[in-house]
Amino acid sequence: MAGTLNIAVCGAGVGGLAAAILMARSGHTVTIVEQFDEAQPVGSGLMLQATGLAVLRKMGLEADIAALGSRLDRLWGLSQPSGRPVLDVRFEKLREGLFGLGVQRPMLFDQLFVASQREGIGLLTSKRVESVNAQTGDILLETGELLKGFDLVVDALGVRSPLTRAPRKELPYGALWTTLPWPGSGPFDRYALEQRYRAARQMTGVMASGRLDAASPETLTYFWSIRTDQYESWREAPLANWKAEAEQLWPETRPLLNQITSHDQLTFARYRHRTHDDPVSGPRLVHIGDAWHAASPQLGQGANMALLDAYALAEALGSAATTAEALTHYKALRKSHIRLYQLMSWLFTPVYQGDGQFTPWLRDYLAAPLSRIPPAPALLAAMVTGAFGSPLKKLALRD
Ligand SMILES: Cc1cc2nc3c(=O)[nH]c(=O)nc-3n(C[C@H](O)[C@H](O)[C@H](O)COP(=O)(O)OP(=O)(O)OC[C@H]3O[C@@H](n4cnc5c(N)ncnc54)[C@H](O)[C@@H]3O)c2cc1C
């Protein structure tokens, strides 16, 4: 692109930090605007897929992140009380050597944050963004302060971004989650994200989520799905009631449940679904990550999608002659992949989280047996790794 831009990235999450680093490396002047007093991660452990890892590799961060993450080869779920396998996705069915990476969000954040500091990127903290003028690039903060002079504003404010008008659909289910030490004596598969379901009303899972740093112990992320409208009553009821239910669904989690002694140890995550049709809101405002598209984490793509968006935006800015052309190109690079995964996530979420009886019955007795017949295993692996729609090919990120 002819000339460098003065860019504000609103939001220091996965997408915002990655976009800031990549654009700063292309020579743009970048400032991050974040609401927290100190930039910090919020949220559960997460699974990085080949898509997100390819971006991190390009950024030179993959090796350090992989060294601290937990390699995951499989998604493995049993329906209870029958014990029928209803989810069995093996990454190697798509490509030998393919894997996902369970990571702690604070570790991923630290790696990205330190890299952003190395690039000398400005960070404005305690600044809550209220609105942006898409024509002028002026940012209005909650305090009434105006930040001016930006050629481009990148909205990386996540699913609650005030900068888009796309309706947010609250999903009926969310999840309680916590991070616990990995139990050396088993019984969990350290290379699988394991889940147990009762119909689609109850779901619990365990995923190895690596270490915070080289000196810290290995961890796992434990989660329990819960209806959003039942969260308050869950908090008010004795913890023992829920623990009995959780243990009944998956008796082997008892040693984990024994470590949970207060409701406060479990964080509640609400799930929302939204897709803003156009990621470009004007000549100076563009959306990435959850601010553009958010879904339930059932397919585990959100952070990976945010990394792909960040890479696409930086690439588009690097190859186009004007900002307008770059934003059009960015949209073209990402739109079909986003649409495909938003649709799949919308279709699949009720299969694993919902109140209906018929959908889980179909899952257990029809879909699960069919999913073992080729080419279904390879297609499932492609879906979970984010490969449908060939996003890496579009971004020339293939090895
Ligand atoms: C329980 C759970 C499990 C998940 N598991 C996975 C998984 O396994 N794999 C996966 O890929 N994805 C997963 N996701 C989804 C993933 O976390 C998100 O898609 C991803 O974090 C989106 O990144 P982002 O940068 O767009 O937004 P965020 O990470 O939400 O970052 C937004 C940033 O903006 C800041 N901010 C917000 N509003 C303002 C404001 N008004 N002013 C200033 N700053 C503001 C926030 O403080 C934050 O730093 C999961 C999500 C949940 C809830």
The ligand as an ORCA input file, in Angstrom:
! r2SCAN-3c Opt
* xyz 0 1
  C     -16.397    -20.680     27.126
  C     -15.765    -20.333     25.805
  C     -14.939    -21.260     25.165
  C     -14.349    -20.954     23.935
  N     -13.550    -21.880     23.331
  C     -12.986    -21.595     22.156
  C     -12.119    -22.534     21.514
  O     -11.889    -23.650     22.010
  N     -11.520    -22.188     20.333
  C     -11.753    -20.971     19.765
  O     -11.187    -20.699     18.695
  N     -12.583    -20.069     20.324
  C     -13.205    -20.337     21.499
  N     -14.027    -19.427     22.071
  C     -14.331    -18.161     21.356
  C     -13.207    -17.153     21.508
  O     -12.931    -16.948     22.880
  C     -13.590    -15.831     20.870
  O     -14.110    -16.066     19.593
  C     -12.354    -14.908     20.752
  O     -11.854    -14.602     22.028
  C     -12.729    -13.616     20.012
  O     -11.601    -12.777     20.012
  P     -11.769    -11.214     19.782
  O     -10.394    -10.679     19.752
  O     -12.668    -10.972     18.638
  O     -12.568    -10.674     21.063
  P     -12.233    -10.768     22.603
  O     -11.240    -11.847     22.857
  O     -13.557    -10.844     23.293
  O     -11.527     -9.378     22.946
  C     -12.246     -8.172     23.038
  C     -11.405     -7.132     23.774
  O     -12.055     -5.865     23.706
  C     -12.120     -5.275     24.991
  N     -13.335     -4.443     25.012
  C     -14.611     -4.852     24.923
  N     -15.451     -3.806     24.911
  C     -14.689     -2.695     25.004
  C     -14.977     -1.294     24.973
  N     -16.223     -0.823     24.852
  N     -13.928     -0.434     25.017
  C     -12.637     -0.878     25.094
  N     -12.317     -2.187     25.123
  C     -13.320     -3.095     25.069
  C     -12.180     -6.454     25.948
  O     -11.753     -6.087     27.252
  C     -11.229     -7.438     25.261
  O      -9.882     -7.227     25.644
  C     -14.614    -19.702     23.304
  C     -15.443    -18.771     23.950
  C     -16.029    -19.081     25.173
  C     -16.920    -18.050     25.834
*
